[in-house]
């Protein structure tokens, strides 16, 4: 695999590669959008002045901003977890501060901009009320009260916002219900771990559940952020304490061995990590190899995006190994209304069945526009 010198620095974090860097602006901008800028700053700082002064200053300033935000959000996470515990609501921290500590051993080495918490589906209403009491408000796509029961059955998270820019995502599933590797909350809670945060400990996912959740999350988002692959690479280190034999068995039971194999293959290919023995057969699968190639090819050519285009939908289908999971994915994607449908066409409850007509019409319009843009791009490149 051949990477431009700047991309090779971000993957290897090898100080010897810094001498080959020619485009420092690209390196800093890419490190920032891919969430690995704090690690780049630590690398540059360790080289004792071997990089341009302006680069060191910019990296230091941005890394300080990131560290200050992480520290503030870690304190906010403790406040939220305490508030939930006081009301008897079981809550697990997910990603964010706990992942930074578990995978990197340093709160400042993993950039994050929001907090993720997971609760039992039965506690979602109480969790929503509590977050509002803590100063958060819903976003523009929050479903109306008449649709909340449907959204609870079909969705996986509610985003909450605060005027200072903080975001908390309240999950009752780690993934949408149409994705494989579904881990029920009761199982997550029974296997939970405690991660030290400051002078406290915070309940979070077990290491094996975390690894699987990150594998599925990365597949859901086409692995288009290098930081997500770096997280898997860190968890592959023996000192991370992940039992990969248990994780592999659990992935097989949940229909996620291809997602697990993809994550491990990306981490080993880009970061040079030795794959654990239980995962070696998975990364040799030809379909996993093809999926990994589809991730790596555009990884540094375009910024990460939340847009779910047709190519990403096809990627999702290929990432699922079981026929029943692919059928479930297609059924939900093509026929089940969601918050975007409800927002585009608000209908009274008596007319709710019409949303099953609204959805295919909206999808047709959305993807027709994407197809036209793609064809125009081909035409422009051919001139």
C-alpha positions, 0 to 999 in steps of 0.5 A, a space after each residue: 500500500 503506497 501512501 503520500 509521505 504526509 499520510 504515512 506520518 499520520 498512520 505510522 507516527 514515526 518521527 523518521 518520516 517527518 523528514 519526507 513531509 513537504 506539505 505541512 498545511 495538508 498534514 495539519 488539516 488532514 490530521 485535524 479532520 481525521 481526529 489524530 491531531 493530538 497524536 501528531 502534535 505529541 510526535 512533533 514535540 518529541 522531535 526536539 525542533 526538527 520541524 518548522 517553528 510555525 508548524 510546532 506553534 500551530 500544532 501546539 495551539 490546536 492540541 491545547 484547545 483539544 485537550 482543554 475541550 476533552 478535560 471539560 467534556 470529561 467533567 461534564 460526563 461525570 456530572 451526567 453520570 452522577 445525575 443519572 445514577 442519583 435517579 437510579 438510571 443505569 448508564 454506560 459511557 461510550 467512546 469519548 473520554 473513556 475510550 481515550 483513557 482505555 486505548 491511549 492511556 491519556 485523555 488528551 491523545 484522542 480528540 472528541 467533540 461530543 459525549 455518548 451515553 447508553 441507557 436501557 430502552 425503558 429509561 429513554 424517556 427519563 433520560 431525555 427529561 434529565 438531559 433537559 434538566 441539565 441544560 440540553 435541548 433537542 435538535 431540529 430532527 427530534 421526532 414529535 411526541 406522537 412519533 416517539 414510540 415509533 422512533 424508540 422502536 426504529 431508532 438508536 439515539 437522540 442527540 442533545 445540544 447545549 448553547 455552548 456547543 456541547 453535544 450529548 448523544 443518548 443511545 438505547 442501542 449502539 447501532 440502528 436496528 437494521 445493523 448486525 452486531 446488536 448487543 442488548 443493553 442488559 448484556 452490556 450492563 452485565 459485562 460492564 467495565 469501570 474506567 478511571 477518569 480523574 479520581 473517579 471511575 465511570 461505567 463503560 462497555 467491556 473491552 470486547 463489547 467496545 471492540 465489536 461496537 467500534 467495528 460496527 460503528 466504523 463500518 456504518 460510517 465507511 471508516 472514513 475517519 482515520 481516528 476510528 481505525 487508530 482506535 482499533 489499532 490501539 485496542 489490538 495492542 496486548 496491553 489494551 486487554 481485549 480478549 480477541 478470542 472472545 470477541 471473535 466468538 461473539 462477533 460470529 454469534 452476532 453476524 459481525 465477523 466480516 465487520 470485525 475482520 475489516 476493522 482488524 485488516 484496516 488497522 494492520 494495513 495502515 498502522 502496521 499492527 500484528 493481527 491477533 491469532 483469532 482474527 487472522 483467518 478473518 482478515 484473509 477473506 477475499 470479501 474483507 480484502 475488497 471492503 478494505 480496499 474500498 475504504 483505503 482508496 478514498 480515505 485521504 482524498 476527501 474529508 469525512 462526511 455524514 452523507 449516506 449515499 448509494 455507494 455507502 448503502 452498498 458498502 453496508 450490504 457487503 459488510 453484512 455476511 448473513 442473508 437475513 441481515 442484508 434483507 433486514 437492512 434493505 427492508 428498513 432502508 427502503 420501507 421504514 419511515 424515519 425522523 427525516 421523513 417525519 420532518 419533511 412531511 409532517 402529518 397528523 397521526 391519523 394519516 401516519 400510514 402515508 409515511 410508507 409512501 412518503 419514504 420511497 418518494 423522498 429516497 427516489 428524489 434524494 438518490 436521483 440528485 446524487 446520481 445526476 451529480 455523479 454523472 456530471 462529475 464523470 462528464 466533467 472529468 472526461 472533458 
